[in-house]
Amino acid sequence: MHYEHQSILSQQKVLFVACLPHSGSTLTALLLGHQPSMIGLGSIDKALQMITVDHEKNSASFCSCGFRVNECTYWSRFARDHDRLKNMGFPDRYTEAIAQFQRVFGTNKWMVDSSKLPYQMEQIQGINSTGLRVLHISRDFRSSIVSAVDLKKSRKGVSRPGWLIGIEAAIRWQRRNNSIARMLEKNGIPHLVFGYEEICFGLNRFIESLGVFLETDMAIPPVTIAGSKSHLITGNPMRHQKEKESLSYDFRWFSRTDWIPASLLMPWLHNCNRRWVYSNQLAGIFGNYSGNKYTDS
């Protein structure tokens, strides 16, 4: 496929959010939609595939901008061209996404892709060799475990004990975050590591650090996703739930024990927590970190 401005497309500024599911990628994309130089698009390739496969839903599903998919400033073009996109591979689909981004928003804004999956970083790097930056977000493994337990039991009907689901979730948490970290190092991709907890409790510091990392001016962020300029049609349904507009933290793990067996059997998880979740010296998020608990002293 030929593109008249291939050199411009290959230099598009892309911020790829790499993380595990349920680790704040949707929240981050919506929060960054308040920044004048950034537009969040959610999981880009997943959205393109959804438009292609479930194109009949395009007139019923809503984008976070408030319009239906087939009326959205960004996604409507793909809704019209779903037959042409159907047989494209990832590189061509993604190049189309970049071209549409530049048509709608210009060439100077950051395209925020919260696709999460590390293997896509390599593919995007092949398409966009100079403009790619990665934000690696990790959620405290204890909070992640409790979320996984509740998801498995309430939505998927899993009957295994919570402590066992917790150990499985802890192994997955370590392996996937480690996979992201290794891939970033192997490919030499510029990246910033931030914890989900650090974003929730240190939003201004996060935005300031991100601005330095991306070498772009950032605005003082509101602690809400309401009014975000992002265009998300996949991911956490919080984008359509008014009760979840304000930035808030899920404290469930404070009163739960599901995470304790994994914490005791895999003590190295605490070092991983320090490296991936609490590495930006945001002191006092939960007091002083002390292994299996936090203290207020």
C-alpha positions as protocol buffer text, in pm:
chain_id: "A"
residue {
  index: 1
  type: MET
  ca { x: 0 y: 0 z: 0 }
}
residue {
  index: 2
  type: HIS
  ca { x: 136 y: 341 z: -99 }
}
residue {
  index: 3
  type: TYR
  ca { x: 110 y: 649 z: 120 }
}
residue {
  index: 4
  type: GLU
  ca { x: 203 y: 991 z: -21 }
}
residue {
  index: 5
  type: HIS
  ca { x: 337 y: 1116 z: 311 }
}
residue {
  index: 6
  type: GLN
  ca { x: 495 y: 796 z: 443 }
}
residue {
  index: 7
  type: SER
  ca { x: 785 y: 987 z: 604 }
}
residue {
  index: 8
  type: ILE
  ca { x: 541 y: 1204 z: 801 }
}
residue {
  index: 9
  type: LEU
  ca { x: 338 y: 900 z: 908 }
}
residue {
  index: 10
  type: SER
  ca { x: 651 y: 720 z: 1028 }
}
residue {
  index: 11
  type: GLN
  ca { x: 739 y: 1014 z: 1255 }
}
residue {
  index: 12
  type: GLN
  ca { x: 398 y: 1052 z: 1416 }
}
residue {
  index: 13
  type: LYS
  ca { x: 429 y: 1103 z: 1793 }
}
residue {
  index: 14
  type: VAL
  ca { x: 276 y: 793 z: 1953 }
}
residue {
  index: 15
  type: LEU
  ca { x: 253 y: 733 z: 2328 }
}
residue {
  index: 16
  type: PHE
  ca { x: 186 y: 363 z: 2380 }
}
residue {
  index: 17
  type: VAL
  ca { x: 47 y: 264 z: 2721 }
}
residue {
  index: 18
  type: ALA
  ca { x: 179 y: -81 z: 2815 }
}
residue {
  index: 19
  type: CYS
  ca { x: 28 y: -259 z: 3114 }
}
residue {
  index: 20
  type: LEU
  ca { x: -183 y: -551 z: 3230 }
}
residue {
  index: 21
  type: PRO
  ca { x: -562 y: -540 z: 3193 }
}
residue {
  index: 22
  type: HIS
  ca { x: -739 y: -352 z: 3474 }
}
residue {
  index: 23
  type: SER
  ca { x: -430 y: -143 z: 3547 }
}
residue {
  index: 24
  type: GLY
  ca { x: -552 y: 205 z: 3454 }
}
residue {
  index: 25
  type: SER
  ca { x: -497 y: 226 z: 3078 }
}
residue {
  index: 26
  type: THR
  ca { x: -848 y: 358 z: 3006 }
}
residue {
  index: 27
  type: LEU
  ca { x: -828 y: 606 z: 3294 }
}
residue {
  index: 28
  type: THR
  ca { x: -490 y: 730 z: 3173 }
}
residue {
  index: 29
  type: ALA
  ca { x: -607 y: 774 z: 2813 }
}
residue {
  index: 30
  type: LEU
  ca { x: -905 y: 976 z: 2931 }
}
residue {
  index: 31
  type: LEU
  ca { x: -700 y: 1188 z: 3174 }
}
residue {
  index: 32
  type: LEU
  ca { x: -448 y: 1267 z: 2902 }
}
residue {
  index: 33
  type: GLY
  ca { x: -735 y: 1382 z: 2683 }
}
residue {
  index: 34
  type: HIS
  ca { x: -734 y: 1700 z: 2892 }
}
residue {
  index: 35
  type: GLN
  ca { x: -387 y: 1787 z: 2765 }
}
residue {
  index: 36
  type: PRO
  ca { x: -381 y: 2027 z: 2467 }
}
residue {
  index: 37
  type: SER
  ca { x: -111 y: 1824 z: 2290 }
}
residue {
  index: 38
  type: MET
  ca { x: -261 y: 1475 z: 2342 }
}
residue {
  index: 39
  type: ILE
  ca { x: -556 y: 1272 z: 2213 }
}
residue {
  index: 40
  type: GLY
  ca { x: -634 y: 930 z: 2362 }
}
residue {
  index: 41
  type: LEU
  ca { x: -777 y: 668 z: 2126 }
}
residue {
  index: 42
  type: GLY
  ca { x: -791 y: 368 z: 2358 }
}
residue {
  index: 43
  type: SER
  ca { x: -680 y: 32 z: 2220 }
}
residue {
  index: 44
  type: ILE
  ca { x: -645 y: 133 z: 1857 }
}
residue {
  index: 45
  type: ASP
  ca { x: -614 y: -202 z: 1681 }
}
residue {
  index: 46
  type: LYS
  ca { x: -880 y: -364 z: 1900 }
}
residue {
  index: 47
  type: ALA
  ca { x: -1114 y: -78 z: 1811 }
}
residue {
  index: 48
  type: LEU
  ca { x: -1041 y: -114 z: 1439 }
}
residue {
  index: 49
  type: GLN
  ca { x: -1107 y: -486 z: 1454 }
}
residue {
  index: 50
  type: MET
  ca { x: -1432 y: -428 z: 1644 }
}
residue {
  index: 51
  type: ILE
  ca { x: -1547 y: -178 z: 1382 }
}
residue {
  index: 52
  type: THR
  ca { x: -1464 y: -428 z: 1109 }
}
residue {
  index: 53
  type: VAL
  ca { x: -1612 y: -741 z: 1266 }
}
residue {
  index: 54
  type: ASP
  ca { x: -1909 y: -587 z: 1447 }
}
residue {
  index: 55
  type: HIS
  ca { x: -1973 y: -302 z: 1204 }
}
residue {
  index: 56
  type: GLU
  ca { x: -2349 y: -328 z: 1256 }
}
residue {
  index: 57
  type: LYS
  ca { x: -2294 y: -195 z: 1610 }
}
residue {
  index: 58
  type: ASN
  ca { x: -2131 y: 123 z: 1481 }
}
residue {
  index: 59
  type: SER
  ca { x: -2465 y: 301 z: 1471 }
}
residue {
  index: 60
  type: ALA
  ca { x: -2549 y: 196 z: 1826 }
}
residue {
  index: 61
  type: SER
  ca { x: -2217 y: 214 z: 2014 }
}
residue {
  index: 62
  type: PHE
  ca { x: -2093 y: 544 z: 2157 }
}
residue {
  index: 63
  type: CYS
  ca { x: -1747 y: 697 z: 2160 }
}
residue {
  index: 64
  type: SER
  ca { x: -1626 y: 876 z: 2474 }
}
residue {
  index: 65
  type: CYS
  ca { x: -1667 y: 1202 z: 2278 }
}
residue {
  index: 66
  type: GLY
  ca { x: -2044 y: 1153 z: 2310 }
}
residue {
  index: 67
  type: PHE
  ca { x: -2119 y: 1069 z: 1946 }
}
residue {
  index: 68
  type: ARG
  ca { x: -2201 y: 730 z: 1799 }
}
residue {
  index: 69
  type: VAL
  ca { x: -1909 y: 549 z: 1638 }
}
residue {
  index: 70
  type: ASN
  ca { x: -2036 y: 613 z: 1286 }
}
residue {
  index: 71
  type: GLU
  ca { x: -2067 y: 986 z: 1368 }
}
residue {
  index: 72
  type: CYS
  ca { x: -1743 y: 1032 z: 1564 }
}
residue {
  index: 73
  type: THR
  ca { x: -1492 y: 1280 z: 1421 }
}
residue {
  index: 74
  type: TYR
  ca { x: -1218 y: 1018 z: 1430 }
}
residue {
  index: 75
  type: TRP
  ca { x: -1378 y: 671 z: 1406 }
}
residue {
  index: 76
  type: SER
  ca { x: -1655 y: 744 z: 1152 }
}
residue {
  index: 77
  type: ARG
  ca { x: -1415 y: 714 z: 859 }
}
residue {
  index: 78
  type: PHE
  ca { x: -1332 y: 356 z: 958 }
}
residue {
  index: 79
  type: ALA
  ca { x: -1700 y: 276 z: 1011 }
}
residue {
  index: 80
  type: ARG
  ca { x: -1760 y: 376 z: 648 }
}
residue {
  index: 81
  type: ASP
  ca { x: -1457 y: 183 z: 519 }
}
residue {
  index: 82
  type: HIS
  ca { x: -1498 y: -135 z: 728 }
}
residue {
  index: 83
  type: ASP
  ca { x: -1502 y: -363 z: 422 }
}
residue {
  index: 84
  type: ARG
  ca { x: -1170 y: -226 z: 298 }
}
residue {
  index: 85
  type: LEU
  ca { x: -1010 y: -266 z: 643 }
}
residue {
  index: 86
  type: LYS
  ca { x: -1129 y: -623 z: 685 }
}
residue {
  index: 87
  type: ASN
  ca { x: -841 y: -792 z: 501 }
}
residue {
  index: 88
  type: MET
  ca { x: -564 y: -559 z: 613 }
}
residue {
  index: 89
  type: GLY
  ca { x: -283 y: -678 z: 840 }
}
residue {
  index: 90
  type: PHE
  ca { x: -175 y: -490 z: 1152 }
}
residue {
  index: 91
  type: PRO
  ca { x: 87 y: -264 z: 983 }
}
residue {
  index: 92
  type: ASP
  ca { x: -158 y: -135 z: 722 }
}
residue {
  index: 93
  type: ARG
  ca { x: -440 y: -91 z: 974 }
}
residue {
  index: 94
  type: TYR
  ca { x: -213 y: 102 z: 1206 }
}
residue {
  index: 95
  type: THR
  ca { x: -78 y: 321 z: 927 }
}
residue {
  index: 96
  type: GLU
  ca { x: -439 y: 402 z: 836 }
}
residue {
  index: 97
  type: ALA
  ca { x: -501 y: 495 z: 1202 }
}
residue {
  index: 98
  type: ILE
  ca { x: -203 y: 733 z: 1200 }
}
residue {
  index: 99
  type: ALA
  ca { x: -309 y: 890 z: 869 }
}
residue {
  index: 100
  type: GLN
  ca { x: -662 y: 950 z: 998 }
}
residue {
  index: 101
  type: PHE
  ca { x: -523 y: 1096 z: 1321 }
}
residue {
  index: 102
  type: GLN
  ca { x: -319 y: 1347 z: 1124 }
}
residue {
  index: 103
  type: ARG
  ca { x: -615 y: 1435 z: 900 }
}
residue {
  index: 104
  type: VAL
  ca { x: -837 y: 1509 z: 1200 }
}
residue {
  index: 105
  type: PHE
  ca { x: -595 y: 1644 z: 1461 }
}
residue {
  index: 106
  type: GLY
  ca { x: -288 y: 1756 z: 1265 }
}
residue {
  index: 107
  type: THR
  ca { x: 71 y: 1637 z: 1290 }
}
residue {
  index: 108
  type: ASN
  ca { x: 182 y: 1795 z: 1618 }
}
residue {
  index: 109
  type: LYS
  ca { x: -32 y: 1610 z: 1872 }
}
residue {
  index: 110
  type: TRP
  ca { x: 54 y: 1290 z: 2058 }
}
residue {
  index: 111
  type: MET
  ca { x: -159 y: 991 z: 1962 }
}
residue {
  index: 112
  type: VAL
  ca { x: -219 y: 794 z: 2284 }
}
residue {
  index: 113
  type: ASP
  ca { x: -264 y: 422 z: 2219 }
}
residue {
  index: 114
  type: SER
  ca { x: -360 y: 224 z: 2530 }
}
residue {
  index: 115
  type: SER
  ca { x: -344 y: -117 z: 2361 }
}
residue {
  index: 116
  type: LYS
  ca { x: -140 y: -261 z: 2652 }
}
residue {
  index: 117
  type: LEU
  ca { x: -2 y: -564 z: 2463 }
}
residue {
  index: 118
  type: PRO
  ca { x: 380 y: -566 z: 2451 }
}
residue {
  index: 119
  type: TYR
  ca { x: 412 y: -747 z: 2117 }
}
residue {
  index: 120
  type: GLN
  ca { x: 231 y: -457 z: 1951 }
}
residue {
  index: 121
  type: MET
  ca { x: 508 y: -222 z: 2066 }
}
residue {
  index: 122
  type: GLU
  ca { x: 754 y: -402 z: 1840 }
}
residue {
  index: 123
  type: GLN
  ca { x: 516 y: -386 z: 1546 }
}
residue {
  index: 124
  type: ILE
  ca { x: 449 y: -15 z: 1599 }
}
residue {
  index: 125
  type: GLN
  ca { x: 822 y: 50 z: 1628 }
}
residue {
  index: 126
  type: GLY
  ca { x: 863 y: -107 z: 1284 }
}
residue {
  index: 127
  type: ILE
  ca { x: 602 y: 132 z: 1143 }
}
residue {
  index: 128
  type: ASN
  ca { x: 696 y: 435 z: 1349 }
}
residue {
  index: 129
  type: SER
  ca { x: 1070 y: 418 z: 1405 }
}
residue {
  index: 130
  type: THR
  ca { x: 1125 y: 766 z: 1549 }
}
residue {
  index: 131
  type: GLY
  ca { x: 804 y: 885 z: 1716 }
}
residue {
  index: 132
  type: LEU
  ca { x: 724 y: 598 z: 1955 }
}
residue {
  index: 133
  type: ARG
  ca { x: 738 y: 647 z: 2332 }
}
residue {
  index: 134
  type: VAL
  ca { x: 603 y: 404 z: 2592 }
}
residue {
  index: 135
  type: LEU
  ca { x: 438 y: 460 z: 2928 }
}
residue {
  index: 136
  type: HIS
  ca { x: 468 y: 142 z: 3137 }
}
residue {
  index: 137
  type: ILE
  ca { x: 197 y: 143 z: 3406 }
}
residue {
  index: 138
  type: SER
  ca { x: 185 y: -114 z: 3686 }
}
residue {
  index: 139
  type: ARG
  ca { x: -75 y: -155 z: 3957 }
}
residue {
  index: 140
  type: ASP
  ca { x: 24 y: -262 z: 4310 }
}
residue {
  index: 141
  type: PHE
  ca { x: 24 y: -642 z: 4296 }
}
residue {
  index: 142
  type: ARG
  ca { x: -200 y: -664 z: 4603 }
}
residue {
  index: 143
  type: SER
  ca { x: -467 y: -445 z: 4449 }
}
residue {
  index: 144
  type: SER
  ca { x: -426 y: -630 z: 4120 }
}
residue {
  index: 145
  type: ILE
  ca { x: -477 y: -966 z: 4293 }
}
residue {
  index: 146
  type: VAL
  ca { x: -798 y: -860 z: 4466 }
}
residue {
  index: 147
  type: SER
  ca { x: -933 y: -721 z: 4139 }
}
residue {
  index: 148
  type: ALA
  ca { x: -850 y: -1049 z: 3961 }
}
residue {
  index: 149
  type: VAL
  ca { x: -1018 y: -1257 z: 4234 }
}
residue {
  index: 150
  type: ASP
  ca { x: -1339 y: -1055 z: 4216 }
}
residue {
  index: 151
  type: LEU
  ca { x: -1338 y: -1060 z: 3837 }
}
residue {
  index: 152
  type: LYS
  ca { x: -1294 y: -1438 z: 3823 }
}
residue {
  index: 153
  type: LYS
  ca { x: -1561 y: -1507 z: 4084 }
}
residue {
  index: 154
  type: SER
  ca { x: -1829 y: -1254 z: 3993 }
}
residue {
  index: 155
  type: ARG
  ca { x: -1802 y: -1237 z: 3614 }
}
residue {
  index: 156
  type: LYS
  ca { x: -1655 y: -1572 z: 3518 }
}
residue {
  index: 157
  type: GLY
  ca { x: -1802 y: -1794 z: 3788 }
}
residue {
  index: 158
  type: VAL
  ca { x: -1470 y: -1947 z: 3894 }
}
residue {
  index: 159
  type: SER
  ca { x: -1510 y: -2157 z: 4209 }
}
residue {
  index: 160
  type: ARG
  ca { x: -1142 y: -2195 z: 4309 }
}
residue {
  index: 161
  type: PRO
  ca { x: -1045 y: -2043 z: 4647 }
}
residue {
  index: 162
  type: GLY
  ca { x: -950 y: -1677 z: 4641 }
}
residue {
  index: 163
  type: TRP
  ca { x: -597 y: -1741 z: 4770 }
}
residue {
  index: 164
  type: LEU
  ca { x: -530 y: -1978 z: 4478 }
}
residue {
  index: 165
  type: ILE
  ca { x: -666 y: -1733 z: 4221 }
}
residue {
  index: 166
  type: GLY
  ca { x: -448 y: -1475 z: 4393 }
}
residue {
  index: 167
  type: ILE
  ca { x: -131 y: -1678 z: 4345 }
}
residue {
  index: 168
  type: GLU
  ca { x: -216 y: -1732 z: 3978 }
}
residue {
  index: 169
  type: ALA
  ca { x: -280 y: -1358 z: 3939 }
}
residue {
  index: 170
  type: ALA
  ca { x: 50 y: -1274 z: 4111 }
}
residue {
  index: 171
  type: ILE
  ca { x: 245 y: -1500 z: 3875 }
}
residue {
  index: 172
  type: ARG
  ca { x: 71 y: -1343 z: 3577 }
}
residue {
  index: 173
  type: TRP
  ca { x: 137 y: -992 z: 3717 }
}
residue {
  index: 174
  type: GLN
  ca { x: 510 y: -1055 z: 3749 }
}
residue {
  index: 175
  type: ARG
  ca { x: 553 y: -1234 z: 3417 }
}
residue {
  index: 176
  type: ARG
  ca { x: 365 y: -979 z: 3209 }
}
residue {
  index: 177
  type: ASN
  ca { x: 526 y: -675 z: 3365 }
}
residue {
  index: 178
  type: ASN
  ca { x: 864 y: -840 z: 3329 }
}
residue {
  index: 179
  type: SER
  ca { x: 784 y: -914 z: 2964 }
}
residue {
  index: 180
  type: ILE
  ca { x: 706 y: -547 z: 2903 }
}
residue {
  index: 181
  type: ALA
  ca { x: 1025 y: -435 z: 3079 }
}
residue {
  index: 182
  type: ARG
  ca { x: 1244 y: -679 z: 2885 }
}
residue {
  index: 183
  type: MET
  ca { x: 1092 y: -587 z: 2550 }
}
residue {
  index: 184
  type: LEU
  ca { x: 1145 y: -217 z: 2616 }
}
residue {
  index: 185
  type: GLU
  ca { x: 1508 y: -279 z: 2705 }
}
residue {
  index: 186
  type: LYS
  ca { x: 1572 y: -516 z: 2415 }
}
residue {
  index: 187
  type: ASN
  ca { x: 1431 y: -276 z: 2156 }
}
residue {
  index: 188
  type: GLY
  ca { x: 1574 y: 39 z: 2310 }
}
residue {
  index: 189
  type: ILE
  ca { x: 1234 y: 211 z: 2317 }
}
residue {
  index: 190
  type: PRO
  ca { x: 1227 y: 534 z: 2523 }
}
residue {
  index: 191
  type: HIS
  ca { x: 991 y: 473 z: 2814 }
}
residue {
  index: 192
  type: LEU
  ca { x: 862 y: 606 z: 3144 }
}
residue {
  index: 193
  type: VAL
  ca { x: 761 y: 378 z: 3432 }
}
residue {
  index: 194
  type: PHE
  ca { x: 478 y: 495 z: 3659 }
}
residue {
  index: 195
  type: GLY
  ca { x: 256 y: 318 z: 3907 }
}
residue {
  index: 196
  type: TYR
  ca { x: -122 y: 331 z: 3890 }
}
residue {
  index: 197
  type: GLU
  ca { x: -117 y: 431 z: 4257 }
}
residue {
  index: 198
  type: GLU
  ca { x: 128 y: 710 z: 4178 }
}
residue {
  index: 199
  type: ILE
  ca { x: -108 y: 842 z: 3911 }
}
residue {
  index: 200
  type: CYS
  ca { x: -408 y: 833 z: 4144 }
}
residue {
  index: 201
  type: PHE
  ca { x: -233 y: 1000 z: 4439 }
}
residue {
  index: 202
  type: GLY
  ca { x: 22 y: 1214 z: 4256 }
}
residue {
  index: 203
  type: LEU
  ca { x: -154 y: 1322 z: 3937 }
}
residue {
  index: 204
  type: ASN
  ca { x: 25 y: 1657 z: 3913 }
}
residue {
  index: 205
  type: ARG
  ca { x: 364 y: 1490 z: 3955 }
}
residue {
  index: 206
  type: PHE
  ca { x: 272 y: 1230 z: 3693 }
}
residue {
  index: 207
  type: ILE
  ca { x: 167 y: 1492 z: 3439 }
}
residue {
  index: 208
  type: GLU
  ca { x: 481 y: 1696 z: 3510 }
}
residue {
  index: 209
  type: SER
  ca { x: 707 y: 1389 z: 3467 }
}
residue {
  index: 210
  type: LEU
  ca { x: 528 y: 1288 z: 3149 }
}
residue {
  index: 211
  type: GLY
  ca { x: 572 y: 1636 z: 3006 }
}
residue {
  index: 212
  type: VAL
  ca { x: 947 y: 1622 z: 3071 }
}
residue {
  index: 213
  type: PHE
  ca { x: 966 y: 1273 z: 2920 }
}
residue {
  index: 214
  type: LEU
  ca { x: 777 y: 1373 z: 2604 }
}
residue {
  index: 215
  type: GLU
  ca { x: 934 y: 1721 z: 2588 }
}
residue {
  index: 216
  type: THR
  ca { x: 594 y: 1884 z: 2560 }
}
residue {
  index: 217
  type: ASP
  ca { x: 403 y: 2145 z: 2759 }
}
residue {
  index: 218
  type: MET
  ca { x: 137 y: 2006 z: 2989 }
}
residue {
  index: 219
  type: ALA
  ca { x: -164 y: 2175 z: 3149 }
}
residue {
  index: 220
  type: ILE
  ca { x: -263 y: 2146 z: 3515 }
}
residue {
  index: 221
  type: PRO
  ca { x: -480 y: 1833 z: 3512 }
}
residue {
  index: 222
  type: PRO
  ca { x: -835 y: 1822 z: 3648 }
}
residue {
  index: 223
  type: VAL
  ca { x: -905 y: 1521 z: 3871 }
}
residue {
  index: 224
  type: THR
  ca { x: -1186 y: 1402 z: 3647 }
}
residue {
  index: 225
  type: ILE
  ca { x: -1229 y: 1234 z: 3310 }
}
residue {
  index: 226
  type: ALA
  ca { x: -1533 y: 1450 z: 3231 }
}
residue {
  index: 227
  type: GLY
  ca { x: -1464 y: 1677 z: 2935 }
}
residue {
  index: 228
  type: SER
  ca { x: -1177 y: 1465 z: 2802 }
}
residue {
  index: 229
  type: LYS
  ca { x: -1104 y: 1520 z: 2432 }
}
residue {
  index: 230
  type: SER
  ca { x: -1011 y: 1154 z: 2388 }
}
residue {
  index: 231
  type: HIS
  ca { x: -1197 y: 919 z: 2155 }
}
residue {
  index: 232
  type: LEU
  ca { x: -1236 y: 576 z: 2317 }
}
residue {
  index: 233
  type: ILE
  ca { x: -1478 y: 312 z: 2192 }
}
residue {
  index: 234
  type: THR
  ca { x: -1328 y: 13 z: 2377 }
}
residue {
  index: 235
  type: GLY
  ca { x: -1201 y: -55 z: 2727 }
}
residue {
  index: 236
  type: ASN
  ca { x: -1339 y: 12 z: 3072 }
}
residue {
  index: 237
  type: PRO
  ca { x: -1702 y: 136 z: 3051 }
}
residue {
  index: 238
  type: MET
  ca { x: -1613 y: 409 z: 3302 }
}
residue {
  index: 239
  type: ARG
  ca { x: -1609 y: 648 z: 3004 }
}
residue {
  index: 240
  type: HIS
  ca { x: -1990 y: 631 z: 3004 }
}
residue {
  index: 241
  type: GLN
  ca { x: -2049 y: 621 z: 3382 }
}
residue {
  index: 242
  type: LYS
  ca { x: -2097 y: 958 z: 3549 }
}
residue {
  index: 243
  type: GLU
  ca { x: -2038 y: 812 z: 3896 }
}
residue {
  index: 244
  type: LYS
  ca { x: -1684 y: 722 z: 3787 }
}
residue {
  index: 245
  type: GLU
  ca { x: -1592 y: 1059 z: 3637 }
}
residue {
  index: 246
  type: SER
  ca { x: -1388 y: 1173 z: 3937 }
}
residue {
  index: 247
  type: LEU
  ca { x: -1044 y: 1024 z: 3994 }
}
residue {
  index: 248
  type: SER
  ca { x: -1064 y: 782 z: 4287 }
}
residue {
  index: 249
  type: TYR
  ca { x: -871 y: 482 z: 4414 }
}
residue {
  index: 250
  type: ASP
  ca { x: -1002 y: 132 z: 4480 }
}
residue {
  index: 251
  type: PHE
  ca { x: -910 y: 49 z: 4840 }
}
residue {
  index: 252
  type: ARG
  ca { x: -1057 y: -304 z: 4842 }
}
residue {
  index: 253
  type: TRP
  ca { x: -726 y: -474 z: 4909 }
}
residue {
  index: 254
  type: PHE
  ca { x: -688 y: -288 z: 5240 }
}
residue {
  index: 255
  type: SER
  ca { x: -960 y: -502 z: 5397 }
}
residue {
  index: 256
  type: ARG
  ca { x: -894 y: -829 z: 5213 }
}
residue {
  index: 257
  type: THR
  ca { x: -658 y: -1123 z: 5269 }
}
residue {
  index: 258
  type: ASP
  ca { x: -663 y: -1280 z: 4920 }
}
residue {
  index: 259
  type: TRP
  ca { x: -323 y: -1130 z: 4838 }
}
residue {
  index: 260
  type: ILE
  ca { x: -142 y: -1241 z: 5155 }
}
residue {
  index: 261
  type: PRO
  ca { x: -57 y: -1603 z: 5050 }
}
residue {
  index: 262
  type: ALA
  ca { x: 104 y: -1479 z: 4727 }
}
residue {
  index: 263
  type: SER
  ca { x: 289 y: -1210 z: 4922 }
}
residue {
  index: 264
  type: LEU
  ca { x: 431 y: -1468 z: 5165 }
}
residue {
  index: 265
  type: LEU
  ca { x: 512 y: -1734 z: 4905 }
}
residue {
  index: 266
  type: MET
  ca { x: 661 y: -1485 z: 4657 }
}
residue {
  index: 267
  type: PRO
  ca { x: 837 y: -1221 z: 4872 }
}
residue {
  index: 268
  type: TRP
  ca { x: 1023 y: -1087 z: 4568 }
}
residue {
  index: 269
  type: LEU
  ca { x: 696 y: -931 z: 4453 }
}
residue {
  index: 270
  type: HIS
  ca { x: 764 y: -644 z: 4694 }
}
residue {
  index: 271
  type: ASN
  ca { x: 1087 y: -560 z: 4513 }
}
residue {
  index: 272
  type: CYS
  ca { x: 891 y: -568 z: 4186 }
}
residue {
  index: 273
  type: ASN
  ca { x: 638 y: -332 z: 4346 }
}
residue {
  index: 274
  type: ARG
  ca { x: 916 y: -89 z: 4433 }
}
residue {
  index: 275
  type: ARG
  ca { x: 1060 y: -107 z: 4082 }
}
residue {
  index: 276
  type: TRP
  ca { x: 740 y: -89 z: 3875 }
}
residue {
  index: 277
  type: VAL
  ca { x: 481 y: 80 z: 4097 }
}
residue {
  index: 278
  type: TYR
  ca { x: 660 y: 306 z: 4345 }
}
residue {
  index: 279
  type: SER
  ca { x: 975 y: 417 z: 4164 }
}
residue {
  index: 280
  type: ASN
  ca { x: 909 y: 790 z: 4140 }
}
residue {
  index: 281
  type: GLN
  ca { x: 976 y: 888 z: 4501 }
}
residue {
  index: 282
  type: LEU
  ca { x: 619 y: 991 z: 4568 }
}
residue {
  index: 283
  type: ALA
  ca { x: 658 y: 946 z: 4942 }
}
residue {
  index: 284
  type: GLY
  ca { x: 360 y: 887 z: 5165 }
}
residue {
  index: 285
  type: ILE
  ca { x: 113 y: 734 z: 4921 }
}
residue {
  index: 286
  type: PHE
  ca { x: 11 y: 481 z: 5185 }
}
residue {
  index: 287
  type: GLY
  ca { x: 265 y: 574 z: 5451 }
}
residue {
  index: 288
  type: ASN
  ca { x: 596 y: 387 z: 5462 }
}
residue {
  index: 289
  type: TYR
  ca { x: 630 y: 69 z: 5262 }
}
residue {
  index: 290
  type: SER
  ca { x: 722 y: -225 z: 5485 }
}
residue {
  index: 291
  type: GLY
  ca { x: 677 y: -553 z: 5305 }
}
residue {
  index: 292
  type: ASN
  ca { x: 336 y: -706 z: 5366 }
}
residue {
  index: 293
  type: LYS
  ca { x: 179 y: -387 z: 5493 }
}
residue {
  index: 294
  type: TYR
  ca { x: 201 y: -11 z: 5496 }
}
residue {
  index: 295
  type: THR
  ca { x: 244 y: 186 z: 5816 }
}
residue {
  index: 296
  type: ASP
  ca { x: 157 y: 546 z: 5891 }
}
residue {
  index: 297
  type: SER
  ca { x: 472 y: 614 z: 6088 }
}
